[in-house]
Amino acid sequence: MPLTTLDTIAALLVIDLQKGIVGLPLAHPAGEIVARSAQLASAFRERGLPVVLVNVTGRAPGRTGAGNPKFSFPPDWTELVPELDTQPGDILVGKQRVGAFIGTSLDEILRQRGVTQIFLAGIATSAGVEATARSANDHMATTWRLLWMR
């Protein structure tokens, strides 16, 4: 069934659209994903709905199993892509795990705003977006409607 209405307080979560990730070789053209996500963010802002921009800021504390990378990340690796046109009212969430809920205040942020429906968009639907969707379902299965944008 197609979605025809937004809840009164729906939020858009944009996952991992940062310079260091969109610059990697990907299965789908990053430019198209970024453009669609930017359109969604603009539409949510026009309606006064929350836009949450999530980026990876580092590795999870205490993780030692994978070892340290053999290279260094560029200084702008964590910066959100400029096409998202980050606005002062946007909510910025830095994460150190695959999903955006564990180890962040995202759950609390959304609950404080009374969000009842979330839309997910992002670059790695089999990693960051999927992990966030699964956590959202675990956190809020009875109070949120989860919509995964592909």
Secondary structure per residue as TSV (DSSP state, phi and psi in degrees):
chain	resnum	aa	ss	phi	psi
A	1	M	-	360.0	126.3
A	2	P	-	-71.7	147.5
A	3	L	-	-77.7	128.4
A	4	T	-	-118.5	-13.0
A	5	T	-	-140.2	151.5
A	6	L	-	-95.4	147.1
A	7	D	-	-62.0	162.4
A	8	T	T	-56.6	-39.7
A	9	I	T	-125.9	84.1
A	10	A	E	-98.8	152.8
A	11	A	E	-129.3	147.6
A	12	L	E	-103.9	127.3
A	13	L	E	-110.1	118.5
A	14	V	E	-105.7	118.8
A	15	I	E	-107.4	125.9
A	16	D	S	65.6	23.6
A	17	L	-	-87.6	75.1
A	18	Q	B	-126.5	158.0
A	19	K	H	-54.2	-42.4
A	20	G	H	-69.6	-22.3
A	21	I	H	-96.3	-44.2
A	22	V	H	-66.8	-17.5
A	23	G	T	-83.3	-6.8
A	24	L	S	-80.0	159.3
A	25	P	-	-64.5	129.0
A	26	L	-	-129.0	162.7
A	27	A	S	-70.7	-29.5
A	28	H	S	-125.1	152.6
A	29	P	-	-59.6	122.6
A	30	A	H	-62.1	-36.4
A	31	G	H	-58.1	-40.3
A	32	E	H	-67.6	-41.6
A	33	I	H	-64.8	-44.2
A	34	V	H	-62.8	-44.9
A	35	A	H	-61.6	-45.4
A	36	R	H	-64.8	-41.5
A	37	S	H	-65.1	-39.7
A	38	A	H	-63.6	-39.5
A	39	Q	H	-62.0	-45.0
A	40	L	H	-60.8	-45.9
A	41	A	H	-59.8	-43.8
A	42	S	H	-61.5	-43.3
A	43	A	H	-64.3	-40.0
A	44	F	H	-66.2	-43.6
A	45	R	H	-61.4	-42.5
A	46	E	H	-58.8	-29.2
A	47	R	T	-94.3	4.3
A	48	G	T	70.6	24.6
A	49	L	-	-98.0	149.7
A	50	P	-	-63.5	137.1
A	51	V	E	-118.4	121.2
A	52	V	E	-110.4	120.8
A	53	L	E	-106.7	118.1
A	54	V	E	-111.5	131.9
A	55	N	E	-134.0	157.5
A	56	V	E	-81.8	126.6
A	57	T	-	-111.5	-6.6
A	58	G	S	165.6	-172.5
A	59	R	-	-90.0	155.2
A	60	A	-	-59.2	136.4
A	61	P	T	-58.3	136.9
A	62	G	T	85.2	-5.9
A	63	R	-	-74.4	119.4
A	64	T	-	-125.2	-11.2
A	65	G	T	-61.5	-35.4
A	66	A	T	-87.1	-11.9
A	67	G	-	75.4	175.1
A	68	N	-	-83.9	144.5
A	69	P	-	-62.8	152.5
A	70	K	S	-88.0	11.7
A	71	F	S	-141.8	167.8
A	72	S	-	-110.6	145.6
A	73	F	-	-78.8	145.7
A	74	P	-	-60.9	154.0
A	75	P	T	-59.1	-28.8
A	76	D	T	-96.6	13.6
A	77	W	T	-54.5	-39.0
A	78	T	T	-87.9	-8.4
A	79	E	S	-68.2	136.3
A	80	L	B	-64.6	148.2
A	81	V	-	-66.3	141.4
A	82	P	G	-63.6	-25.1
A	83	E	G	-59.9	-22.7
A	84	L	G	-70.5	-16.6
A	85	D	-	51.7	56.1
A	86	T	-	-50.1	130.5
A	87	Q	-	-111.2	157.3
A	88	P	T	-57.3	-29.8
A	89	G	T	-83.3	-7.4
A	90	D	S	-69.1	151.8
A	91	I	E	-99.7	123.7
A	92	L	E	-104.2	128.2
A	93	V	E	-128.0	120.0
A	94	G	E	-94.7	136.8
A	95	K	E	-125.9	156.2
A	96	Q	S	-124.4	13.9
A	97	R	S	-131.8	177.1
A	98	V	S	-64.6	-49.6
A	99	G	S	-87.6	164.1
A	100	A	S	-92.4	-3.3
A	101	F	S	-94.8	-45.5
A	102	I	T	-69.5	126.5
A	103	G	T	80.9	8.3
A	104	T	S	-128.3	175.2
A	105	S	S	-98.5	18.6
A	106	L	H	-57.2	-46.3
A	107	D	H	-56.5	-48.8
A	108	E	H	-63.1	-42.1
A	109	I	H	-58.8	-47.4
A	110	L	H	-67.9	-41.3
A	111	R	H	-64.0	-42.4
A	112	Q	H	-60.4	-31.3
A	113	R	T	-88.8	-1.5
A	114	G	T	72.1	25.5
A	115	V	-	-65.4	132.5
A	116	T	-	-117.4	-7.3
A	117	Q	E	-148.8	133.2
A	118	I	E	-124.8	145.2
A	119	F	E	-115.2	134.7
A	120	L	E	-113.5	135.2
A	121	A	E	-139.9	152.6
A	122	G	E	169.6	-176.8
A	123	I	S	-89.6	-35.1
A	124	A	-	-114.9	81.7
A	125	T	T	-66.7	-17.8
A	126	S	T	-96.5	6.1
A	127	A	T	-133.7	-94.9
A	128	G	H	-60.3	-42.8
A	129	V	H	-69.1	-46.0
A	130	E	H	-63.5	-45.1
A	131	A	H	-61.9	-39.0
A	132	T	H	-66.6	-41.0
A	133	A	H	-62.5	-43.4
A	134	R	H	-64.8	-42.3
A	135	S	H	-66.0	-39.5
A	136	A	H	-59.8	-42.5
A	137	N	H	-63.0	-42.6
A	138	D	H	-66.3	-40.4
A	139	H	H	-72.0	-40.9
A	140	M	H	-133.3	28.9
A	141	A	T	-52.4	-31.4
A	142	T	T	-94.1	-12.1
A	143	T	T	-122.0	-13.1
A	144	W	-	-113.9	147.9
A	145	R	E	-102.6	125.9
A	146	L	E	-103.9	126.8
A	147	L	E	-125.6	123.8
A	148	W	E	-102.5	114.8
A	149	M	-	-87.0	124.7
A	150	R	-	-111.8	360.0
